[in-house]
Structure formats: structure tokens, C-alpha cells
Amino acid sequence: MSGRAKLTLFAALATLLTAWSLNPLVDSQAWLLQAALLLALQSAVGAGTRRVPLARTLTVAAQALVSLLVLAFLYAGKGESHGDGPLAYLVTDFGALFGQGVRDVGEFAIPAPLTDGIKLLLVSGVLLIGLLVDTLAVTLRTAAAAGLPLLALYSVASGLAGGGDASWFSFLLAGCGYLMLLLSEGRDRLAQWGRVFGAAPRRGAADSGLGNGAGGQATAPVKFGRRIGAVTLGLALAVPAVLPSLGGGLLGGNQEAEENGGGTGGTISAVNPLVSLQSNLNAQDNRVILRYRTNSPQQGDQYLRILALDEFNGVKWEASGRALIDVPEELPAPPGLRAPVSGTAVEVTTSISAADYYTQRYLPMPYPATSVAVGGKWRFEPVGRTLVGDQLGRDRFQNVQGAEYTVRSLLLKPTAQQLQKAPEPDPAIREEYTKLPDNLPPVVAERARQVTQGAKDDYTRAVKLQDYFAVNGGFRYNTRTASGTGPQAVARFLDDKEGFCVHFAFSMAAMSRSLGIPARVAVGFTPGEKQSDGSVNVSMRDAHAWPELYFEGVGWTRFEPTPRSGINIPDYSRAQTPATQPSAPAPLPSQSSAAPSTAPSATPECPPALKKLGECDTAAPAQKAGDGGGPSVTTVLGWAALAVAVLGLPLLPMLWRTRLRSRRLATGEALTAWRELGDTAWDAGVVPDGALSPRRAASRIVDLGRLEPEPAAAVHRVAGAVERALYAPPGAEVSYPELADDVLLARTGLLESADRLPRLRALLLPRSAARISWALAARRSAITSAVSTRLTAARLRLPLRGRR
């Protein structure tokens, strides 16, 4: 293997080892294998173009072009579809997915789920760093400067990951990769100088003094470089451990969080509770984040509510912006609660303590709370009955971290009969909490009417919807799903029948609103697990979302559509009167092909709060109505044109040479034909030598090209025509009718005498294609010179104009 080939290999290896530091940012390492394969392909393209050889700029451009094409084919179609044909597939969708990944990075907590957008960012980022390293270390032969992009990659990864136990290992891999790159480049430079002078090598060692001698013993330069690398890495790893002041640097973990009892370090930080809901449900350590004691007689109903999402605006469910007030000593009465339900309510007291590593701005409380005793700076939102941390300073807010507080709340005990006989809700409540976006697919309302067929009141409809999701609808609970929660995704979820609590809560709330029942979604925690000492532990996996439906006289009432073990279905949501209507119908046939056709074609972007859950819609775009189940003619033609373009891309050099050859030979001029013969010999491996006369150059082509007598005679005839064109008297005939045939005969002989691989290279990657870069460089130089001349002339004229 040549020195440059080794340098290419070590440049790719250094990039890959440094890319290992990105692993803590996501919850899966599946992207790394794909990045390694694409990085190897990019390096191979660079190695091949440098052997042609091409200009440095063309080498980098070829690597970038191939990388972009491969990325487009791998990831196109996974984003949002905004059109038909290959252009939308490869450009629009690809760009949308890239933008989606940028937004995901800003929204997800670390470790983030490996969405397609984040995977695209990781792979493309590694390829970009790999291209910079390859360009600096191999193309420009400055391996030391290649450490800058490697350092940038490691610094970003380590800074985002916040250090940790594995950071020293990531640093070790990155450092080893960079040192191996430097060592490879140093050995290559030493090899170009030849023999190393100095002490005589050991007996049997290689004469050059480079690399390994006999018996595998490294000679002095290599051993000295390895010692320097080992000492450097050792110091880099040991110094932060010895000096306490450096413990919080790139290699340091989060010591404070570990001492606070997290066990794994770090904090659970979320301004909006939807940020970490899915990651909490999938957490491996399942840390306890809240502990409480309560005198409630029904601890199984002691949900700790954070906030309510009451606005479905066509893009997402979110909490509507409302004014905040100071926290009153006694909270106002819950909306809609009246006698006789209020008369049977029991006031309970709950004392709650939050873990030091739980940094949430919303205060978890039982609903409905009547008073809260908590230290710190908090604000009260009356409609959602939520306490929100106030601003403490620039970019600092009050949060629940380490807080101890006491909440007094009401334990409501409505009966099924009271809910069934509830009067009509207040018109303002109904108007605000039954709003649905215009782009909600009609299948949602249709399915809601079919499920609740025969129900005579809102309560019975609500119970039927709950049972449809939790009991008899065939739905499955899966925290790993990513079916999405936007308007289109609600219809898809009804067909896929797989999701976790957010999907069930959002879907039941949307279907309830379509039936005229005021509904919203609450986010918080299930009651947790009672301990032997009477306290209750609430862990990360107790994070939950549920729908709240409004009934006049009771207020906002919890329902449980999620088919999850450990979920307590409220007693009032179990029908206690004989059912006079038939049971809920069986699941309907899939309507995924018809539902999207009735909605607007423009699909809203996945909202930031839901991106943090890893739920962004990644399903394939729905088929448009009227397509007949097959691709359109324009799509087929577009794909065909794209296939021709992609397959024809490697043939462009050959097509260019064929076109240039036909144009040259069509002129019938001896000098033009001689230029074509020289390029043909160059393609076959005979490098042109402009210092030779035509006769000497012809003999050289014959000898190096190993031509047979007939092609050799054709070469000499063309050379003779060139001599006549250069030295014949004016008016003499210098050409002959068989000139073009002789050039083609010589070309055939050169190709037949070459081996298989050189012959294929002469056809597909002709060396004479370097004339393109030369022509571009000459044109650029001419343009630069012309612009410089005009600017100089303009500066010379300025003083003359100033004197007037």
C-alpha cells in the first residue's frame, strides 16, 4: 500500500474514532455503522480521483457530490412530501428532513431518540468532518491542520453530552486516531527523503530505517513518535484527574448531580413536561423524582397533575397563553364544581418532596388543589390551575428542584348517574373547548360517531370512547412507537392502533370535541408506588398523559383510555346502569388511503413539544385520491429520467472524449489529429512529453504502447503529416484522406495492447480529462487578470476626475 493510500485510510479512521464521542447524544448507536460505510465510500472516491489525477478542487468536489447523492438516496422520502417526482423526492423531502433534524436537536433532551432527522445530521456531520480531514491531510498534505476539524467534532460532542464516565474513553479514541494520522503522515514524509543517516540499524533491519525492520522491531523515528504520542495521551488523561479544578471540563462528569442521589449523574430538565415524557417512560434507571405522603383514602386516584393542554390549533396540542397572577392563599373554586358533587368532596393534604435532579418549572399537584404552601417564587395560572416558576434572573427560572411543599386538594367522588344527568355546559366553555382544526381528517369524527352509536348523553359517549381505546378496540400500548400526534397522525393512529399515553389522550380528546364534549389533555404522573413506611415514590416511568372532559356540576373529569398495566380506571367511568345499546363496534377497516385525501395537502410541521417526545410523523406520505393505486405518468417519467441521469453520470468522461474525438478528426487538420493521438496515448498510460519532436514522440508512443506493426505505421504516418504541416513550404498539401482512420487505428492498437484494468480506465476515466480543469483554471486566470486590469485603470482615472 502506498504512503498516500495509508494516509487516506488513517484519515478516515481518525474521523470515525472521533465520531464515537457523538454516541452519548442519542439512545442508539445504529447510525455509526452507516456513517462508517459512507465515510469509507467518500475516502475511496478521493483516493480514486487522486490517482487519475484530477485537480484538488475537482477531487473535493467529486467526494462531496458522491456523498450528497448517497445521502439523498438513503434519506429522501423520509421527510414531509410536498410534491411528486424525483425532484421532490431527492431535494424537497431531503431538505425538509435536514431542517427537521436541526429542529429536533434543539428540542430533544439528551440522550435523544434516533429520529431520521437526527440520524441524517449525525451521518452528514461525520461525512463533512471526514471530507475536511481528508482534504487537509491527504489532498493538501497538512495532517497537523486536520486536527482542527477533529477537535471541533469532539468539542461539540463532549460539550453537548456534558462529560460523563465514558468521556475519557472517547477522548482516548479521538487522540489515538489523530496521533496515528500524524504518524502515518510523518512516515510518508520520511520515506520521500530516503535513507535515515545516523547510527547503524540493527542487524537485519530495513536499510531505509523507516517503519519496521526484520523481526517487527520499529526503528528510531517510529519508536520516538510512538513514545511522544503515548506520553501526550497519558498527560491529557491524567492531568484532569489529578487537578480538582479541572474536573468539570470536557473530561469531567457531573459530580454534583451524582452526589445528589441520582446514581447516574445529570439532571432531568424540562421546561415543558412533554419534553421528557417519552424518554422518562423508556428510562433504564427509572429514578424516583417525587416522594409524597397523603391522607387520601383513595391513594390510587392521587394523580399529580402538571398542566393542561387545552388548545388544538391544527398543528399540535398546547397550553394556551394565559395571564399569570400571584399565588393566593386560597385558590379559587374549581370551574364547574357544584352541589351535590361538591358536598361529597373530601379535602386531603399531601406533602411532596422533589429530587434534587428534577428541574421542572411546573409544580406537580393533585387536582383540584385548594391551597399550596411552597417556598420560592411561583405564579398561578387560574384557568389551568397550574403553578409556574417565575423568572429569577437572566435565563434563570424558579423550578421544583429539591422543593418540599404541601398541597391541600379535593377528592371528588362523582357517580355515573350524576355525570350522566349533567346539564349542558356553559356556552363559553363549550365554544372554547370543542374547537377543532380545519385540517382534522373527517375519519376522526366519523369513527367517534360510529364508536358512540346509540349513546344518548355525553357521559355514555365518553365511556364508550374510553372503552374503545382501553378495552375492545384492539389497541396496543408501546412507548417506542412514533406514530405522531398531529391532525393527520390521529387518523393514522386509529388505523395503526399502537402508541403510548400521549396518543391515546390526544386522540380521545379530539374525538370527544368532535362529538361536542369539551375536552383537553392533562400531563403529569400516575399515583406512584406506596412504600412500607407509608410514603409513595413517583418515578420517571410514572409520567403520564390523560384526557379531561368537562361536565357541568363536576368540572374537569379524568378519563383513562390508555391500555397500560397499573393504570387505575376511575369508578365513575365504569357504566353502572344496564346498557341498552349494542356494544362498541369492532374496529373498522383501514381508511388510511381515504382519510388524508379529504384534508388539506399541506401537512403541518411537527410541533416542538412533540418533537421532544420522538413522535414526529415519519410515515410515508399518504397517497392522493384518484391515483388509482399506481404512480402517475409524470412520476414514472421523472424516475426514468433520474435513473438515466444517475447511471449516465459515470459515463460523462467517456462521452466527453468521444465527442471531442469526433470534432477533432472532423477538421482534417494534421495538428488537431496529432493532438488527439497524443491524448489517446495519454489515456492508455503514455504521458505526453512536449519537449520531443513529432518523430521522436511517435517512436515513444510506439515503444511504450507496445504497438503492432500496422498501428505503429499509422502513428508514424500521422507524425509525418505533422512535420509537413510545420515545415512544408506555403501552399503544399500537408494532410491526406486517411488521417482520421490512422488516428483511430492507432487508438485501437493502444487499447488492445493494454491490460484489462488500464483499458477500462482509458475508456471510463481518461487521463486527458485533466484538460477540463486546465481550461477552467486558464479561464479563471484570464477573468481575474481582466478584472484586475480594469480596477487598476479605474483607480488611475480617479485622481484626474478629482481635479476637475
Solvent accessible surface area in square Angstrom, and as a share of the most:
residue,aa,sasa,rsa
1,M,157,0.70
2,S,63,0.41
3,G,26,0.25
4,R,90,0.33
5,A,38,0.29
6,K,86,0.36
7,L,0,0.00
8,T,9,0.06
9,L,100,0.50
10,F,55,0.23
11,A,1,0.01
12,A,17,0.13
13,L,62,0.31
14,A,0,0.00
15,T,0,0.00
16,L,47,0.24
17,L,37,0.18
18,T,1,0.00
19,A,0,0.00
20,W,97,0.34
21,S,5,0.03
22,L,12,0.06
23,N,10,0.05
24,P,57,0.36
25,L,18,0.09
26,V,6,0.03
27,D,74,0.38
28,S,37,0.24
29,Q,91,0.41
30,A,64,0.50
31,W,0,0.00
32,L,24,0.12
33,L,124,0.62
34,Q,43,0.19
35,A,0,0.00
36,A,24,0.19
37,L,115,0.57
38,L,18,0.09
39,L,4,0.02
40,A,59,0.46
41,L,72,0.36
42,Q,5,0.02
43,S,11,0.07
44,A,60,0.47
45,V,29,0.17
46,G,0,0.00
47,A,32,0.25
48,G,36,0.35
49,T,18,0.10
50,R,22,0.08
51,R,175,0.64
52,V,8,0.04
53,P,76,0.48
54,L,50,0.25
55,A,39,0.30
56,R,144,0.53
57,T,98,0.57
58,L,56,0.28
59,T,1,0.01
60,V,41,0.23
61,A,56,0.43
62,A,26,0.20
63,Q,0,0.00
64,A,31,0.24
65,L,84,0.42
66,V,41,0.23
67,S,13,0.09
68,L,101,0.50
69,L,55,0.27
70,V,38,0.22
71,L,6,0.03
72,A,9,0.07
73,F,86,0.36
74,L,70,0.35
75,Y,2,0.01
76,A,5,0.04
77,G,19,0.18
78,K,79,0.34
79,G,11,0.11
80,E,39,0.18
81,S,41,0.27
82,H,103,0.46
83,G,33,0.32
84,D,97,0.50
85,G,16,0.15
86,P,22,0.14
87,L,130,0.65
88,A,10,0.08
89,Y,73,0.28
90,L,21,0.10
91,V,89,0.51
92,T,54,0.31
93,D,5,0.03
94,F,34,0.14
95,G,40,0.39
96,A,31,0.24
97,L,6,0.03
98,F,86,0.36
99,G,22,0.21
100,Q,20,0.09
101,G,0,0.00
102,V,81,0.47
103,R,86,0.32
104,D,1,0.01
105,V,81,0.46
106,G,66,0.63
107,E,39,0.17
108,F,17,0.07
109,A,39,0.30
110,I,79,0.40
111,P,75,0.47
112,A,7,0.05
113,P,37,0.23
114,L,41,0.21
115,T,20,0.12
116,D,32,0.17
117,G,2,0.02
118,I,9,0.04
119,K,39,0.17
120,L,0,0.00
121,L,36,0.18
122,L,18,0.09
123,V,0,0.00
124,S,22,0.14
125,G,28,0.27
126,V,0,0.00
127,L,7,0.04
128,L,104,0.52
129,I,22,0.11
130,G,4,0.04
131,L,20,0.10
132,L,77,0.38
133,V,0,0.00
134,D,4,0.02
135,T,21,0.12
136,L,44,0.22
137,A,0,0.00
138,V,0,0.00
139,T,6,0.04
140,L,68,0.34
141,R,45,0.17
142,T,61,0.35
143,A,0,0.00
144,A,70,0.54
145,A,38,0.29
146,A,0,0.00
147,G,11,0.11
148,L,125,0.62
149,P,13,0.08
150,L,8,0.04
151,L,103,0.51
152,A,51,0.40
153,L,16,0.08
154,Y,10,0.04
155,S,40,0.26
156,V,88,0.50
157,A,0,0.00
158,S,8,0.05
159,G,50,0.48
160,L,90,0.45
161,A,28,0.22
162,G,48,0.46
163,G,14,0.14
164,G,30,0.29
165,D,121,0.63
166,A,58,0.45
167,S,11,0.07
168,W,133,0.47
169,F,80,0.33
170,S,6,0.04
171,F,48,0.20
172,L,47,0.24
173,L,36,0.18
174,A,13,0.10
175,G,14,0.14
176,C,44,0.27
177,G,0,0.00
178,Y,58,0.22
179,L,46,0.23
180,M,64,0.28
181,L,0,0.00
182,L,54,0.27
183,L,49,0.25
184,S,12,0.08
185,E,19,0.08
186,G,28,0.27
187,R,77,0.28
188,D,18,0.09
189,R,111,0.41
190,L,66,0.33
191,A,56,0.43
192,Q,126,0.56
193,W,216,0.76
194,G,32,0.31
195,R,129,0.47
196,V,60,0.34
197,F,177,0.74
198,G,69,0.66
199,A,103,0.80
200,A,94,0.73
201,P,57,0.36
202,R,172,0.63
203,R,248,0.91
204,G,52,0.50
205,A,19,0.15
206,A,38,0.29
207,D,107,0.56
208,S,45,0.29
209,G,10,0.10
210,L,28,0.14
211,G,4,0.04
212,N,82,0.42
213,G,10,0.10
214,A,69,0.53
215,G,78,0.75
216,G,52,0.50
217,Q,101,0.45
218,A,10,0.08
219,T,21,0.12
220,A,70,0.54
221,P,43,0.27
222,V,2,0.01
223,K,68,0.29
224,F,124,0.52
225,G,28,0.27
226,R,112,0.41
227,R,149,0.54
228,I,90,0.46
229,G,8,0.07
230,A,67,0.52
231,V,93,0.53
232,T,68,0.39
233,L,21,0.10
234,G,35,0.34
235,L,107,0.53
236,A,31,0.24
237,L,45,0.22
238,A,49,0.38
239,V,59,0.34
240,P,30,0.19
241,A,87,0.68
242,V,108,0.62
243,L,84,0.42
244,P,124,0.78
245,S,100,0.65
246,L,78,0.39
247,G,33,0.32
248,G,73,0.70
249,G,42,0.40
250,L,86,0.43
251,L,35,0.18
252,G,12,0.11
253,G,35,0.33
254,N,65,0.33
255,Q,128,0.57
256,E,124,0.56
257,A,4,0.03
258,E,78,0.35
259,E,124,0.56
260,N,56,0.29
261,G,55,0.53
262,G,6,0.05
263,G,69,0.66
264,T,85,0.49
265,G,12,0.11
266,G,24,0.24
267,T,68,0.40
268,I,12,0.06
269,S,68,0.44
270,A,5,0.04
271,V,87,0.50
272,N,41,0.21
273,P,8,0.05
274,L,1,0.00
275,V,12,0.07
276,S,9,0.06
277,L,3,0.01
278,Q,16,0.07
279,S,48,0.31
280,N,8,0.04
281,L,16,0.08
282,N,31,0.16
283,A,12,0.09
284,Q,150,0.67
285,D,62,0.32
286,N,49,0.25
287,R,33,0.12
288,V,34,0.20
289,I,1,0.01
290,L,1,0.00
291,R,123,0.45
292,Y,4,0.01
293,R,123,0.45
294,T,36,0.21
295,N,99,0.51
296,S,14,0.09
297,P,91,0.57
298,Q,61,0.27
299,Q,39,0.17
300,G,33,0.31
301,D,41,0.21
302,Q,8,0.03
303,Y,12,0.05
304,L,0,0.00
305,R,9,0.03
306,I,6,0.03
307,L,6,0.03
308,A,8,0.06
309,L,1,0.00
310,D,12,0.06
311,E,64,0.29
312,F,8,0.03
313,N,65,0.33
314,G,6,0.06
315,V,54,0.31
316,K,36,0.15
317,W,0,0.00
318,E,50,0.23
319,A,45,0.35
320,S,29,0.19
321,G,85,0.82
322,R,73,0.27
323,A,83,0.64
324,L,64,0.32
325,I,76,0.39
326,D,101,0.52
327,V,46,0.27
328,P,44,0.28
329,E,162,0.73
330,E,105,0.47
331,L,14,0.07
332,P,63,0.40
333,A,87,0.68
334,P,17,0.10
335,P,47,0.29
336,G,10,0.09
337,L,28,0.14
338,R,131,0.48
339,A,81,0.63
340,P,88,0.55
341,V,3,0.02
342,S,46,0.29
343,G,67,0.65
344,T,72,0.42
345,A,24,0.19
346,V,58,0.33
347,E,85,0.38
348,V,4,0.02
349,T,52,0.30
350,T,0,0.00
351,S,55,0.35
352,I,3,0.02
353,S,38,0.25
354,A,11,0.08
355,A,16,0.13
356,D,59,0.31
357,Y,15,0.06
358,Y,5,0.02
359,T,22,0.13
360,Q,3,0.02
361,R,50,0.18
362,Y,38,0.14
363,L,0,0.00
364,P,0,0.00
365,M,8,0.03
366,P,7,0.05
367,Y,51,0.20
368,P,3,0.02
369,A,3,0.03
370,T,19,0.11
371,S,13,0.08
372,V,20,0.11
373,A,68,0.52
374,V,36,0.21
375,G,55,0.53
376,G,61,0.59
377,K,104,0.44
378,W,18,0.06
379,R,70,0.25
380,F,0,0.00
381,E,24,0.11
382,P,45,0.29
383,V,59,0.34
384,G,6,0.06
385,R,8,0.03
386,T,5,0.03
387,L,0,0.00
388,V,14,0.08
389,G,1,0.01
390,D,37,0.19
391,Q,90,0.40
392,L,75,0.37
393,G,26,0.25
394,R,217,0.79
395,D,121,0.63
396,R,142,0.52
397,F,76,0.32
398,Q,33,0.15
399,N,40,0.20
400,V,0,0.00
401,Q,74,0.33
402,G,35,0.33
403,A,18,0.14
404,E,138,0.62
405,Y,6,0.02
406,T,47,0.27
407,V,0,0.00
408,R,76,0.28
409,S,1,0.01
410,L,35,0.17
411,L,18,0.09
412,L,36,0.18
413,K,84,0.36
414,P,11,0.07
415,T,59,0.34
416,A,1,0.01
417,Q,72,0.32
418,Q,54,0.24
419,L,2,0.01
420,Q,61,0.27
421,K,163,0.69
422,A,27,0.21
423,P,87,0.55
424,E,131,0.59
425,P,15,0.09
426,D,65,0.34
427,P,106,0.67
428,A,66,0.51
429,I,34,0.17
430,R,72,0.26
431,E,122,0.55
432,E,67,0.30
433,Y,4,0.01
434,T,30,0.17
435,K,120,0.51
436,L,53,0.26
437,P,17,0.11
438,D,146,0.76
439,N,22,0.11
440,L,21,0.11
441,P,1,0.01
442,P,57,0.36
443,V,7,0.04
444,V,0,0.00
445,A,24,0.19
446,E,65,0.29
447,R,3,0.01
448,A,0,0.00
449,R,135,0.49
450,Q,65,0.29
451,V,3,0.02
452,T,7,0.04
453,Q,133,0.59
454,G,34,0.33
455,A,11,0.09
456,K,174,0.74
457,D,29,0.15
458,D,37,0.19
459,Y,9,0.03
460,T,24,0.14
461,R,61,0.22
462,A,0,0.00
463,V,9,0.05
464,K,23,0.10
465,L,0,0.00
466,Q,2,0.01
467,D,43,0.22
468,Y,2,0.01
469,F,2,0.01
470,A,23,0.18
471,V,105,0.60
472,N,65,0.33
473,G,0,0.00
474,G,49,0.47
475,F,19,0.08
476,R,129,0.47
477,Y,64,0.24
478,N,45,0.23
479,T,25,0.14
480,R,148,0.54
481,T,18,0.10
482,A,44,0.34
483,S,11,0.07
484,G,3,0.03
485,T,5,0.03
486,G,16,0.16
487,P,2,0.01
488,Q,21,0.09
489,A,4,0.03
490,V,3,0.02
491,A,7,0.05
492,R,44,0.16
493,F,1,0.00
494,L,1,0.00
495,D,35,0.18
496,D,69,0.36
497,K,24,0.10
498,E,50,0.22
499,G,0,0.00
500,F,0,0.00
501,C,0,0.00
502,V,0,0.00
503,H,2,0.01
504,F,0,0.00
505,A,0,0.00
506,F,1,0.00
507,S,2,0.01
508,M,0,0.00
509,A,0,0.00
510,A,0,0.00
511,M,0,0.00
512,S,0,0.00
513,R,7,0.02
514,S,32,0.20
515,L,37,0.18
516,G,20,0.19
517,I,1,0.00
518,P,1,0.01
519,A,0,0.00
520,R,1,0.00
521,V,0,0.00
522,A,0,0.00
523,V,2,0.01
524,G,2,0.02
525,F,6,0.02
526,T,9,0.05
527,P,13,0.08
528,G,26,0.25
529,E,122,0.55
530,K,124,0.53
531,Q,62,0.28
532,S,127,0.82
533,D,88,0.46
534,G,30,0.29
535,S,13,0.08
536,V,1,0.01
537,N,26,0.14
538,V,0,0.00
539,S,15,0.10
540,M,14,0.06
541,R,95,0.35
542,D,26,0.13
543,A,4,0.03
544,H,0,0.00
545,A,0,0.00
546,W,4,0.02
547,P,0,0.00
548,E,5,0.02
549,L,0,0.00
550,Y,10,0.04
551,F,9,0.04
552,E,22,0.10
553,G,13,0.13
554,V,7,0.04
555,G,1,0.01
556,W,14,0.05
557,T,6,0.04
558,R,29,0.11
559,F,0,0.00
560,E,1,0.00
561,P,0,0.00
562,T,4,0.03
563,P,39,0.24
564,R,43,0.16
565,S,106,0.68
566,G,79,0.76
567,I,25,0.13
568,N,54,0.28
569,I,39,0.20
570,P,3,0.02
571,D,95,0.49
572,Y,31,0.12
573,S,1,0.01
574,R,123,0.45
575,A,67,0.52
576,Q,105,0.47
577,T,55,0.32
578,P,122,0.77
579,A,85,0.66
580,T,128,0.75
581,Q,37,0.16
582,P,106,0.66
583,S,96,0.62
584,A,18,0.14
585,P,50,0.31
586,A,78,0.60
587,P,59,0.37
588,L,48,0.24
589,P,109,0.68
590,S,81,0.52
591,Q,44,0.20
592,S,54,0.35
593,S,79,0.51
594,A,60,0.47
595,A,7,0.05
596,P,30,0.19
597,S,46,0.30
598,T,87,0.51
599,A,13,0.10
600,P,73,0.46
601,S,100,0.64
602,A,75,0.58
603,T,55,0.32
604,P,34,0.21
605,E,95,0.43
606,C,19,0.11
607,P,5,0.03
608,P,55,0.34
609,A,13,0.10
610,L,1,0.01
611,K,3,0.01
612,K,38,0.16
613,L,1,0.00
614,G,8,0.08
615,E,1,0.00
616,C,9,0.05
617,D,53,0.28
618,T,58,0.34
619,A,46,0.35
620,A,79,0.61
621,P,67,0.42
622,A,42,0.33
623,Q,81,0.36
624,K,119,0.50
625,A,70,0.55
626,G,82,0.79
627,D,64,0.33
628,G,80,0.77
629,G,66,0.64
630,G,33,0.32
631,P,101,0.63
632,S,52,0.33
633,V,109,0.63
634,T,100,0.58
635,T,21,0.12
636,V,76,0.44
637,L,113,0.56
638,G,16,0.15
639,W,95,0.33
640,A,51,0.40
641,A,64,0.49
642,L,31,0.16
643,A,49,0.38
644,V,107,0.62
645,A,64,0.50
646,V,50,0.29
647,L,131,0.65
648,G,20,0.20
649,L,67,0.33
650,P,84,0.53
651,L,68,0.34
652,L,97,0.48
653,P,35,0.22
654,M,57,0.26
655,L,98,0.49
656,W,73,0.26
657,R,6,0.02
658,T,71,0.41
659,R,156,0.57
660,L,36,0.18
661,R,26,0.09
662,S,58,0.37
663,R,144,0.53
664,R,23,0.09
665,L,23,0.11
666,A,88,0.68
667,T,75,0.44
668,G,38,0.37
669,E,101,0.45
670,A,5,0.04
671,L,78,0.39
672,T,19,0.11
673,A,2,0.01
674,W,48,0.17
675,R,121,0.44
676,E,0,0.00
677,L,0,0.00
678,G,21,0.20
679,D,1,0.00
680,T,6,0.03
681,A,2,0.01
682,W,20,0.07
683,D,8,0.04
684,A,20,0.16
685,G,41,0.39
686,V,7,0.04
687,V,87,0.50
688,P,65,0.41
689,D,64,0.33
690,G,86,0.83
691,A,95,0.74
692,L,50,0.25
693,S,53,0.34
694,P,20,0.12
695,R,154,0.56
696,R,154,0.56
697,A,18,0.14
698,A,0,0.00
699,S,43,0.28
700,R,73,0.26
701,I,11,0.06
702,V,25,0.14
703,D,103,0.53
704,L,94,0.47
705,G,7,0.07
706,R,147,0.54
707,L,20,0.10
708,E,116,0.52
709,P,108,0.68
710,E,114,0.51
711,P,13,0.08
712,A,13,0.10
713,A,42,0.32
714,A,0,0.00
715,V,0,0.00
716,H,77,0.34
717,R,111,0.41
718,V,0,0.00
719,A,3,0.03
720,G,20,0.19
721,A,0,0.00
722,V,2,0.01
723,E,36,0.16
724,R,103,0.38
725,A,38,0.30
726,L,87,0.43
727,Y,165,0.63
728,A,32,0.25
729,P,94,0.59
730,P,140,0.88
731,G,88,0.84
732,A,47,0.36
733,E,139,0.63
734,V,44,0.25
735,S,27,0.18
736,Y,43,0.16
737,P,127,0.80
738,E,91,0.41
739,L,5,0.03
740,A,31,0.24
741,D,90,0.47
742,D,7,0.04
743,V,1,0.00
744,L,77,0.38
745,L,55,0.27
746,A,0,0.00
747,R,51,0.19
748,T,63,0.36
749,G,7,0.07
750,L,2,0.01
751,L,26,0.13
752,E,127,0.57
753,S,31,0.20
754,A,14,0.11
755,D,95,0.49
756,R,182,0.66
757,L,136,0.68
758,P,52,0.33
759,R,82,0.30
760,L,83,0.41
761,R,55,0.20
762,A,10,0.08
763,L,53,0.27
764,L,72,0.36
765,L,88,0.44
766,P,2,0.01
767,R,47,0.17
768,S,0,0.00
769,A,14,0.11
770,A,8,0.06
771,R,75,0.27
772,I,68,0.34
773,S,13,0.08
774,W,139,0.49
775,A,61,0.48
776,L,102,0.51
777,A,44,0.34
778,A,64,0.49
779,R,168,0.61
780,R,160,0.58
781,S,70,0.45
782,A,62,0.48
783,I,102,0.52
784,T,83,0.48
785,S,65,0.42
786,A,53,0.41
787,V,78,0.45
788,S,60,0.39
789,T,87,0.51
790,R,188,0.69
791,L,100,0.50
792,T,57,0.33
793,A,36,0.28
794,A,39,0.30
795,R,143,0.52
796,L,126,0.63
797,R,115,0.42
798,L,106,0.53
799,P,72,0.45
800,L,103,0.51
801,R,145,0.53
802,G,65,0.62
803,R,179,0.65
804,R,237,0.86
